[in-house]
């Protein structure tokens, strides 16, 4: 039940990729990245937005102490670098491929602005997406400021269930196949990996969930 930014499943690549618009077919160039390749760095010029055709991309920044902080991990059909649409001059984050084969369609800001001028429905989709992204980051900041580590883990698991979960009618379990490592999750919720492990193992021992790499199963007791 993947409902990323509207009340329906949306693959932004299918909606926005320039090959949909005959006047912009020349802009339809796919860039290929390997695992750990950077798409852009902090301080790079903001001249493009990016659509993920295949693979996964990590968005984050580095603290003054050189520690990595992750904002989100995005996958097929999703968009990033969107602040360029709003007039951002330089990036304040990095974007990095975390898949062995990541394929991305870059779109120049000028091209996107032309498409937005020509199509009000298209423009509305863009602004709804940006609004959703802002609201999601605001919710995450609120959680970091006002909730303890266990509650942050529980909120994150519920968010994963909303975005990646599939309900199994026979058992009532929610099965989540997600793109995050333990290190990613700990960074996103502002805790350490040992603390995350303690909380996850406690939930597992209470028969609320089970988990292994890339998969989490939430049992009915967790969802009540």
Secondary structure, DSSP 8 states (H G I E B T S, - for coil): ----SSSS---HHHHH-GGGSGGGGGG--EEEE-TT-EEE-TTSB--EEEEEEES-EEEEEE-TTS-EEEEEEE-TT-EE-GGGGGT--B-SSEEEE-SSSEEEEEEEHHHHHHHHHH-HHHHHHHHHHHHHHHHHHHHHHHHHHHS-HHHHHHHHHHHHHHHHEEE-TTT--EEEE----HHHHHHHHT--HHHHHHHHHHHHHTTSEEEETTEEEE-HHHH-
